[in-house]
Amino acid sequence: MPFIRESIITTLHDDGNAHIAPMGVHETERGLMLAPFKPSATLNNLMRDGTATINYPDDVRIFAGCLTGRRDWQTFPTDVIAGVRLHDCLAHTEIKVHTREDDELRPRFYCEVVHEQTHRPFHGYNRAQFAVIELAILVSRLNMLSADKIDSEIEYLRIGLDKTAGDRELEAWSWLMEKVTEFRNKQTETLQ
Ligand SMILES: Cc1cc2nc3c(=O)[nH]c(=O)nc-3n(C[C@H](O)[C@H](O)[C@H](O)COP(=O)(O)O)c2cc1C
């Protein structure tokens, strides 16, 4: 199994605007690998441009925000590639695609690192941050998972959240829970 870093990927649209999306970065023998599902803006931008930035933020609201319509996070120009990085990240890695493997569902982009920079120190792991990232993944798969599975995962994740969250984690959690409720209300409406 590859080691996967849950990160925020920034790419550029063809009009030069930034696109921000949470994505897993796989560490492989052929370099860092991104595997966006079709369809996706990140996929289109990688196909066209062949570059991206991997951002490592400790503010998990960025993960939750991207899945709940809050994508307006401040960016800065990158150092080597013609792209952007998040303003608020501990570190970032600029990458260039060297090999693309097409796939019906999930193409793979193998990348080389062209630049890497640290901006702030890492201050340790936090269970509430983990809980928010896990809930964000559940929210990105709401229509693939059963209601029971989602409820039991939320119940477990809430333990770490309740014990260790700060304001940012609680806010991120509330955005994601609103999305779960919204999804369920829509499901009930279509059944009526
Ligand atoms: C922690 C985390 C990891 C994710 N990893 C992936 C991934 O590896 N591939 C993918 O297609 N979507 C992934 N997602 C879901 C995408 O972020 C989401 O579907 C997003 O909207 C991608 O589409 P876009 O590029 O059009 O914005 C992940 C979501 C989270 C919260």
The ligand as a MOL file (V3000), in Angstrom:
LIG
                    3D

  0  0  0     0  0            999 V3000
M  V30 BEGIN CTAB
M  V30 COUNTS 31 33 0 0 0
M  V30 BEGIN ATOM
M  V30 1 C -9.1120 14.3980 2.3390 0
M  V30 2 C -9.7180 14.2770 0.9810 0
M  V30 3 C -9.0470 13.5770 -0.0210 0
M  V30 4 C -9.5670 13.4770 -1.3020 0
M  V30 5 N -8.8670 12.8120 -2.2650 0
M  V30 6 C -9.3480 12.7610 -3.5190 0
M  V30 7 C -8.6020 12.1150 -4.5490 0
M  V30 8 O -7.5090 11.5780 -4.3270 0
M  V30 9 N -9.1450 12.1180 -5.8130 0
M  V30 10 C -10.3410 12.7330 -6.0890 0
M  V30 11 O -10.7760 12.7290 -7.2240 0
M  V30 12 N -11.0680 13.3260 -5.1140 0
M  V30 13 C -10.6040 13.3680 -3.8520 0
M  V30 14 N -11.3330 13.9800 -2.8690 0
M  V30 15 C -12.6270 14.6220 -3.2340 0
M  V30 16 C -12.3540 15.9380 -3.9400 0
M  V30 17 O -11.6910 16.8820 -3.1220 0
M  V30 18 C -13.6430 16.6010 -4.4390 0
M  V30 19 O -14.4310 15.6850 -5.1100 0
M  V30 20 C -13.2960 17.7460 -5.3090 0
M  V30 21 O -14.4500 18.4520 -5.5900 0
M  V30 22 C -12.5100 17.3370 -6.5570 0
M  V30 23 O -13.0690 17.8300 -7.7100 0
M  V30 24 P -12.5500 19.1760 -8.4000 0
M  V30 25 O -11.1140 19.0180 -8.8080 0
M  V30 26 O -13.4890 19.3300 -9.5520 0
M  V30 27 O -12.7210 20.2590 -7.3680 0
M  V30 28 C -10.8170 14.0800 -1.5870 0
M  V30 29 C -11.5100 14.7700 -0.5820 0
M  V30 30 C -10.9760 14.8610 0.6940 0
M  V30 31 C -11.7260 15.5990 1.7480 0
M  V30 END ATOM
M  V30 BEGIN BOND
M  V30 1 1 1 2
M  V30 2 1 2 3
M  V30 3 2 2 30
M  V30 4 2 3 4
M  V30 5 1 4 5
M  V30 6 1 4 28
M  V30 7 2 5 6
M  V30 8 1 6 7
M  V30 9 1 6 13
M  V30 10 2 7 8
M  V30 11 1 7 9
M  V30 12 1 9 10
M  V30 13 2 10 11
M  V30 14 1 10 12
M  V30 15 2 12 13
M  V30 16 1 13 14
M  V30 17 1 14 15
M  V30 18 1 14 28
M  V30 19 1 15 16
M  V30 20 1 16 17
M  V30 21 1 16 18
M  V30 22 1 18 19
M  V30 23 1 18 20
M  V30 24 1 20 21
M  V30 25 1 20 22
M  V30 26 1 22 23
M  V30 27 1 23 24
M  V30 28 2 24 25
M  V30 29 1 24 26
M  V30 30 1 24 27
M  V30 31 2 28 29
M  V30 32 1 29 30
M  V30 33 1 30 31
M  V30 END BOND
M  V30 END CTAB
M  END
